[in-house]
Amino acid sequence: MQHREERKYPILLAFVAQAAIDQLDEVVALFDQAVSARESRAKTKTNEALVERAKKGEARQLLMDLILPVLADPSVPDEQVGGLLREQIGMQRLREITSDAWKPLPKDHGRLSELDSSYSYLRQFTPNVLAAVDFQGGPGTDELMAAVAILKRLNETNGRKVPADAPTGFVPARYADYLEKARKPGEDTVFRHYWELVVILCLRDGLRSGDVFVPGSRRYADPSTATQQWEPKRAEYAQLVRKPLSGRDAVEVGRSELHAALTDLEETLRTAPPEQAGAVRLDAEGNLIVAPLSAEDIPPEVKDLHDDLAGMLPFAPIASVLIELDARTGFVDCFTHAGGRKLAKSAETKRNILACLIGLGTNLGLVRMSEACGVSYEMLAWTMEWYIRDETLREANTVIVNHHHGLEMSKMFGGGTMSSSDGQRFPVRGKSTTARTMTIYGGQVLSSYTHVSDQWSTFGTQQFVPTTREGQYTLDEFLGNKTDLPLHDHATDTHGATLINFSLFDLVGKRLTPRMRDLTKVTLVRDDTPTAINRLYPHAGPLLNARWGEALVEDTWDDLLRMGASLKYGQATASLVVGKWSAAPRQNTLASALKEWGLLRRTLHTARYLSDPVYRRRISRQLNKGESLHALRRDLHYAQQGTITARPYLSDQTEQAWCLTILTNSVVVWTTEYFGLAVQRLRADGKSVDDELLAHISPGRSENINFFGAIPVEVEAELAKLDNGWRPLRTRPDDGAGMLLGQI
């Protein structure tokens, strides 16, 4: 008891400290979202006004087509021009065209003026945010931070007039005309509105680029000071990620890699038949032709084997799958009570935890899940409050992924060295801090971003505003991976193929391997003059359209390594760093160096992608696995037509996303296990099953899992049904209907 008392207060203090950081990040994120939402609304209205203006402009242009030929005709006397035009055009039409004054538009097409209609709304919270959050500025933000300080004083004193010496040098050029015109006498209120709006917008942009940071925050911290005591760690980190210590050596290694990759690409282009379909080649004009890969040559025996294995799998309700999987992994033990670890869990507690996972993962919600499983809503809500948290969900998912990684059947799918990430949109009904209206999806949606291994397991899940670029979050879960998966390569679609991502992946000792669109338009670099490179590589050389800035990389190599270390050691979030340096101005030296290193890494990847069809297929196969699991997630997330109707905050939505991930992984693991048993049965019966065929089998299927209707969660009763821990395999593909009805 005394030992628990000693631990109680440190635990409480740690909880409060973490909660303070989380709340600070949430406040700043909501500030960003609220300002951005009103800016987006102003942009939409401005675009609508531009469409109407374009229609009127078309009418004026048609009129000019009639006027200009008459004016340019020297045979028409000057005194007859007016009468001739009025006769040809007609007075009525001239009056209609000239009735609306054609005013020149400001540089932003009137967006700031439209945003001014939201001034009162923004004033409801921006003064409180400025007063509560300690915004700090980095280099080059002196005028902006001085303006923020003045705005805070005006808010505190209820001042109405902006001081005459208030800085405006930070104002973007597109907004400068607004302030200049509003400086006229008697326009103090208009000037205050525009000046304050610009300060808020620039503060928001500074937070996104990292030029403005918040001390005490994790998400909005200053990444340039993330790694403390860097000097003693330099050699250790360089050895860890297998990078040279000196910038000169790094450049030489980069050049060596570049020429090796170009040699392979040169050979591919040189030997490719001119008219061969499906080959990477140059046409008669020297243009690069990247034909789509032909369909993967999958042996015809794969379908028969898949049908045999699927026909042998037993049927089971989703609750039974979770109970069975927990018996082999103990993943439910990861759900500890928030008041402290309690190892001994009753069957009722396990039942309630599993019911919560199913209720949120299938989108039933706790109310409907209570009706489906027979456990009171109050009990499920209490369990959700005390057991289901981000850290317990992550830990449970890690246990499931590690168990799957250790299965012999999983090794047939892949070695766990490659992964991929992709976003998936889920419709949202009602108000939400993270959902956005997207016309292409017909309403409000939320973006869920998942990381999937080559063994079909999902090891990372993130939720964010769907209008945010997904590539900003590609590294987060990859670096945050706590599973046993030995990940090294990571595939994405074009969304993740940014120069910053290419650079940072390499600086942390990993490799980004995206599938990119429009490879013929990608900038590739060389390390010498065009003449020298074309002499070495007559086919590949002309494709290299930029000179690599190796001098900048050499000068800033230590800073690049330090940036990689801040991510590798978890002292800065990858999304923060990627967002900061992607949005950094061109004159920022470190941002430019990151992009130069990224240019080299992208060139190396592109050269290999073009010259190695096996490499291309491996990337495509991995991305297809992630897309296949999207379908499984949609199947599992079936209730309420897949529309999320409650839990409008990011923390709640993240917990629901992790519940869905645990259900998805449970189905994948359960199917993999029984596929393995089925393979053993077939081999025991004398049938040959080639491991190469098993590599094409997908465990991401839900046909054998029932998650509809009543969902009783009876732990002890379900375990009693198992024979030595397993369900009996079916002997014929068509004998499952009766078994399904009997088990549900």
N, C-alpha and C positions, 0 to 999 in steps of 0.2 A: 504494500500500500504506500509505504514511504517512497519507494522508487517511482511509483506512478505520480505522486505529488510533485516530485522533482522534475518530471517530464511535462507536467500539465502546463505550466506557465510558458516554458520555451516553445511548446507546440502552439499555444494560443498566440504568442508574440509572432511566431513565424507565419501563422495563418493570417493575422492582421496585416503584417507587412506585405504578404503576397496579395491579399485582398486590396490593399491600398494601391499597389502597382496595377492590378487588374482594373480597378475602378478608374484610375487615371487614364489608362489606355482607352477604356470604353468611352470616357468623356470626350477625349480628343477625337476618337473615331466618329462619334456622333456629331461633333462639331463639323468635321470634314464632310460627313454624309449630308447633313442638313444644308450646309452652304452649297455643296455640289448639286443637291436636288433642286434648289432654287435657281442655280445657274443653268442647269439643264432645262428647267422649265422656261427660262428666259430665252435660251437658245432655240427651243422648239417654236415659241411664238415668233421669234425673229425670223426663223426659216419660213414660217407660214407667211409672214409679211413680205419676205423676199419673193416668194412665189407669186403673190398678187402684184408686186412691183414688176416682176418679169412679164406678167401678162400685159400690163399697161405699157411696158417698154416695147413689147412686140407691136402694139398698135401704133406707137410713136415711130417705130422703125419703118413700118409699112407706109406711114405718112411721109417720112423722109425720102422713101423710094420714089414718091411722086414729086416732091419738091425739088430735090437735088438735080434731076435731069433738066428741069425748066431753068433753074439758076445757072446751070453750066452750059446752056445752049446760047451761044453768042448771037444767034439769029433773032432771039426774042428781045425787043427793046426793053430797057429798064423800066420805063413808065407803064409797060403792059404786063410786067411780071405779076404784080399783086392781083390784078383783075383776072389774069389767066389762071392763077392758082386757086383763087376763090371760086372760079367757075368750074374747074376740074374737080376740086375736092368737095366743095359745098360748105356753106357757112355753118350748117348744123354740126357737121363733123369737126370742123375747126374749133367751134365753141366747146364741144365735148372733150377734145384732146387738151385744150388749154385751160379748162376749168379747174383741173387739179394741178397745183404747183409741183414741179419736179425738183425736189430738194436733194442735194448731194448727201450721201450716206456717210456717217463716220467710219473710221477704219474697222471698227468691230461690227459694222452693219446695224448698230443700235442695240446691241445686247446689254450693255451696261445701263442704258436708259430703260430697257425693259426690266432689268433686275431691280431698278429703283422702286418698282411697284411692290417688291417684297421687302422693302426696307423696314417696315414696321414689324413684320414677322421675324426678321433676323435680329432686330433689337430686343426681342423677347428673351434671347439667350446669349448673344455674343458678349454683352457687358459682363455677365456672370462667368462665362468661360475665361475671358481675359483677366478677371479678378482672381479666379481660382487656380489657373494654370500658369506656371512659371515658364513662359516661352523664352528660349535663348537662341541667339543667332550666331552662325558661324561666320567665316570670312566673307566679306562682300555684302553683308546684310545690315550694316550700321544704320543706314537711313531708314530701312524698313523697321528695325527694332526701335529706333527713335520715334517713328510714327506710331508704333504700337504703344509706347510709353505715353505719348501725348493723348492718344485715344483713351487710355485707361484713366488719365487724369480728368479728361472731359467727362467720362462716365461717373467718376467719383464725385465731381463737383457740380454735376448737372449742367456743364457748360454747353453752350449752343454754337459758339463761333470757333472755328478752327483758327489757331494763331497764325498770323501772317508769315511767321518764319517756319511753319510746319514743313518738314521735308517732303519733296515730291520726286526726288531723283530716282526712287525705286519704282515709280509708276511705269508700266509697260507703254510702249509707243501707241498702242491701239486705244488706250484710255486717256492719253495726254490731252487731246482736244477737249474732252469734257471738262477737265479742270481749268483749262485755259479760258474757255468761254464763261465758266461759272465764276471767275474772279471779278467780273464786272460789279460795280457798286449795287448793293441791294440784293445780291444773289448769294448771301451768306448761307442760307438754308440749303440751296441747291448744291453749293460747293461742299458743305458738310456731308451731305448724302453721298455724293460721288466719291469724295476723298475717303470716307469711312468704308464704303463698299470696296474700293480698291485696296485699302489696307487689309480688310478681311480676306479678300481673294488672294492677295500676295502672301499673306500669312499661311493660308491653306496650301498654296503652291509650294511654299518653303518647307512645310511639314512633309509634303510628298517627296520633294527632292532631297531632303535631309539637310538643306541649308539652315533650316530652323529645327531645333530639337527641344525636348522636354526632359530636364534632369529628373531622375527617379522613375522614368518610364522605360519599359523594355521595348515596346513596339516603335517608339519615337525617340529612342536614345541617339546619341551622337556616335555613329560607328567609327569615326576616326580616332576615338579614344577608347575603343573597346578592349584592346589587348594591352594589359598592364605588364610592365617589366619584360618588354619584348626582347631586348638584347640577349638575356640568358636562354631564351627559347628558340632563337633563330636556327641554330644548327640542329636542334632536336626536331623542329618542325620541318625543316628542309629534308631531313632524312626520312621523316614520317611520310611525306607526300612525294618523295623521290624527285626533288627538284634541286638544281644547283644553288649554291649560296650566293654566288656573284652574278651580277647582271650580265657581264660579258659571257660567262659560261652558259647562262640561260639563252642568250641570243644565239650562240653557236649551236647548242642543242636544237633550238627551234629551226635554224637553217638546215641542219642535218636531217631533221624530220621532214621538212618541206621538200627537200630535193629527193628524198626517198619516195615520198608520196607522188611527186611529179614524175618520177621515173616510171612508176607503175601506171600512172594515167597516160603518159606518153605511149607506153607499150599498148595499152588498151585502144587508144585512138588510132595508132599506126596500123594495127592488125585488124581492125574492124572492117568488114566488107562494106563498101560504100552504100549499098542499098539493102543491107540486111535488116529485116524488121525485128524490133525488140532489142536492138543493140545500141549501146552508147557510141555515137560516131559523129563525124563532121560531114556536113553536106558539101556540095561542090563549091559553095561560096565561103566555106570555112566556118559556118555556124554550127554550134553544138546542138545535136539532136539527142534528146533523152526520151527514148520510147518507154512506155509503161512496161513493167515486168510482166511477162506472161504468167498465166495462172500457175501456182505452185504445183509441182509434179507430185501429187499425193498418190501413193499406191492404191489401186482399187480394193485391195484387201482391207484397207482401213475402215471403210464403211461396214463391211461384213463383221469385222472385229468389234466395231463400236456397237452395232446392233446386238451382237451376242452378249457383250458386257452389260449394256443397258437392260437387256431382257432378263439378266440374272439379278439385277439390283432389287432389293426389297422395297416396299412402299412404307412410308412412315410419316406421321404428322410432324410439323415443325417443332412442337414441344418435345416430342420423343427424340428427335435428332439432337436437340440441345442437351437433354438429360443424358443421353447415351454418350455424347461427346464429353460432357463434364465428368462422367465416370472414368474416362480414359485420360483426361488432361487436368481436371481439377480447376478449370478456369473460373468457376463461380467463386472459389476461395479468394480471388483477387478483389472481389467486391466487399471491401471492409467497411465497417460502420464508421461514420465520420467522427465519432467520439473516440476512436482508437481501434486497434486491430482485435478482432474477435475470430479466432481460428475455428472454434466449434460452432458450426451452423446447423440448425435444425432443418429437417426436410421442408417445413413450412417456409422458413426463410429463403431457402434455395428456390422453392416454388414461386415465391413472390418476386424474387430477383429475375428469374427466367420469364415470368409473366410480364414484367416491366420491359424487358428486352424485346419480347415479341410484340407487345402493344405499341412501342415506339418504332421498332424496326419495320413492322408491317403498316404503320400509319393508322392503326386502329385507334390509338389513343387509350388512355387509362380507363375512361368511362366505358367504351365499347369492349375493351379487353376484360374488364370486370364482369360484364355480361357473358362473354365468351368462355371464361375460365372458372367462373363461380366464386372468385375472391372479391371481397368488398372493395369498392373504389378507395375508401379511406385507408385500407391496409396497403393497397398498391401505391397510393400517393405518399404515404409515410415511408415505404421502402424506397421509392424514387428519391425522396428528399435526403435520406440518410445513407444510401448505398450506391446510387447511380451518379457518378461524377466523372469528369473528364479523365482524371488520373486512373480511376479504377477501370474505366472502359478501355483505355489504352493498354493498361497492364493485362487485362483479360484477353484483348486481341493479340498481344504479343505472345502470350502462352499458346493460343490457338495456332498462330503462324509458325511458331517454333516447332510445335507438334507436327504440323503439316510438312515442314522442312525436313524432319527426320524420317518421314515415310519413304520406303523404297520406291513406291509408285510415283512420288513427287519428283524423284530424280530423273524419271523418264521425260517429264515435261520440261525440265531445265535445271541448271545448277544453282539457281538463286543468285546469279551474278548480274543479271540484267533486270531492269524494271522499266516501267513507263508510267506516264501520268496523263490524265485527260479530264476535262470538265463535263459535268452532266447537269442539265437544268431541271429543276422540280417546280411545278406551279405552286403559287402561294395565294391563299385567299385571305383577305383582311389586311390590316396594317402590319408592317414589318420594318424593322430598322435596316435590314440587309437586302430585302427584295427590291427589284426594280421592274418597271413596266418595259417589256420588250415586244415590239410589234410582231416580230417573226414568230414569237411563241404565243401570241394572242392574249397577253395579260402579264401579271406580275410573276416573276420567277426568282428563284434562289439558285446560286451556283454552288455545286458540290464538286470538289476536286479530289480525285482519288489516285493513289500510287499503287500499282500492281506489279508483282514480281513475275518472272518468267515461269514460276511454278503455279501461277493462277491465284496466289494469295494476295489480299489487299492489306498493306502494312501502314498506309497513311490516308487520312481523310481530313479535308479542310472545307470550311464554308466561308464564302465571301461574296461581296456585292457582284452581281453578274456583269456589270459594266467595267469592272476592273480587269486588266489584262492578266490572263492566267499565267503567263510566263514569269510574272513576278513571284509566284509561289512555288515554282518548280523545284527549287532546292530545299525548301523548308522541311518537308517530311522525308526527303531523301537523306539529308544530313541528320535529321532527328530520328532516324531508324534505330530502334533499340532491339530489334529481333536478331536472330542468328543468321539471317540472310547475308551472305558475303557480297553485297551489291557493289558493282563497279561502273557498269554502263547504264545510261538512262536515256530512253527514247521518248520523244514527244512529237506532236505534229508541229507545223510551222509556228504555232503560238509560242513555243519555248525556245525557238532558235534565234535568240537575241545575242548580240555580241557580248553583253555583260554575262549572260548565262554561260556561253562558251568559255569565257575567261575564268569565271569563278569555279565552274566545275573542275577545270584543270588545276586551278590553284589549291583545291582541297584534295587533289589526288584522284579525282574521278573523271569520267568522260561523258560528255553530252553527245548523243547520237540521234539527232532528230531526222524525221522525214519531212523534207522541205518542198514547197511548191516553187515553180518557176526557177529552177536551178540555172537556167540560162541567163537570168538577171542578177544572180548573186555575185557580189564583188569578191574576187579572189586576188590574193596578193603575191608579189614576187619580191625577191631580195636583191635584184640587180636591175640594170637598164633593160628596156624591152629588146634591144638588139642582142645583148648578151644572153638573155633568157631564151629568146626565139632560136638562137644558134644551138643552145643545148636541147631545147624541147620544141622542135618545129611545129608539132601538132598541138601540144598543150600550152605552149608559151603564149600564143595570142589570146588565150582565155583569161590570162592574168592581167587584170585591168587597173591595178593600183600598186603603188610601192609600199612595202611594209615599213612602218616607223620603228625600226629596231633600236635606234638611238634613244627614243623616248622610253622604250621598255627597259633598256639597259640602265638608264638613269634612275628609274623609279622601281626597279625590281624588288628592293627591300620593302618598299611600301606595299607592293602587290602581294608579296609573301605575308606581310603582316595582316593585310586585309583577309587573305585566305585563312590565316590562323584565327582571326576573330570569329569566323564562321565555324571552323572546324571544332573549336573549343567551346562553342555555344555562347560566346560573349556578345554576339549580335545576331539578330534574326536575318536569315537570308532574304526574306521579302523586303525588309527595310533596306538592306544594302543594295539589292537589285533595283528597287524603286528609286533610291537616292542617286545612284550613279547613272541609271538610264535617263533620269530627268536632269542631270547636272548640265550646266552650260558648256559649250564647246571649249571655252578657255580654261576649264578645270583640268589641271595637268593629270591628276590621278585618274579621272574619268576617261580622259583621252588615252592614257596608257592601258587601262583595262580594255578599252575597245580595240586598241592595236593588238594586244595579246589575243583578244577574241577573234580578230580578223585572221590571225595565223591559225588558231585552232579550228575555225570554220573552214578555212582553205584545206587543212589537212583532212577534216571530215569529208568535205565535198569531193576531194580527189579520191579518197578511198571509196566513198559511196558510188562514184561513177565507175571506178575500175574494178570493183569487187561485187558481183551480183549476189554472192552468198551473204555478204554483209548487208546488202539492201534487203534481201528476203528476211534475214534475222530481225531487222528493225520492223519491217512490215508485220511479221508474224507476232512480235511482241505487242505492237499497237492493236492488232486485231484481238488479242487476248483481253486487253483493257476494254475495248468496245463490246466484246461479248459479255463481259461482266456487267456492263451498263444494262443490258437486257435482263440479266438475272436480278439486278437491283430493282428494276422497274417491276418485275414479276412479284418480288417480295413486298415492295412498297405499294401494294395494290389498293388498300382501303381508301375510301373517299375519292376514288378515281385518281389516286396518286397525288392529290392536292393537299398541301400542308395548310391546315386551317387554324392552328393554334401555335403557342410557343413562339412569339414574334421576335425574341432577342437572340443574339448571336450565340451566347453560351448555351441556351436551350436547344437551338438548332444544331449546334455542334454535337451535343449529347445525343440527339435523335439520329444524326448522321453516323455516329459511332455505333449506335445500336443496330442500324441497318448494315454497317460493315461487319459487325460480329455475326449477324444472321447470314450474311453472304459468305463469309469465311467458313462458318459452320457447315453450310450446305456443300461448299467446295471440299472441305476436309472429309466430311462424311461420305461424299460420293467417291473421293479419291481412295479412302480406306476400303470401301466395298468393291471398287474397281480392282484394287489389289487382291482382295479375296477371290474375286471372280477369275482373275488371271491365274491365281494359284489353282483354282478348281479346274480350269481348262487345261493347264499343263499337267495336272495330276491325271486327267482323263486321256492324256497322250496327244493333245493338240499342241502344235508348235505356235508360240506367240512371240513374234520378233519385237525386241525392245524399240527398234526404229519405228515400228507401227504404233506403239504406245505413245510415242512423242506427239502424235497427231490427235490423240483422244482428249476431249474436253470434259473436265469435271464441273464446269460452270453450267449446270443444267438443274432444272427444278421439277422435271416431270415426275420424279419419284417422291416428291415432298408435297404434302398437303398443308396448306395454311389458311384454309377457308372453314367457315362454319364454327361449331363449338371447338374450343381449344383447351381441353382439360390438361392441367400441368400436375401430374401425379407422379412424383419422383420415385417413391418406393415401388409403386405398382408397375411403372415402366421398366425399372431395373429388374424386377422379378421376371419379366417376359423374356429377357435376354438369355441366350444359351452360351455360357462361358463368356459373357460380355458382348455377344454379337447376335444379330438377327440372322435367321437362316436365309441363304440365297435362294432365289427362285430357280427352278429347273427349266422353265419354258417362258419365252417372252410374253405369251398370251395368257398366263395363268394368274395375272396380278389383279384383275378386277375384283375377284372375290376376296383376296387377301386384303386389298385396300379397304373394302367395306368393313371387313372384320376388325381392322386395326384402328380405325378412326373413331 
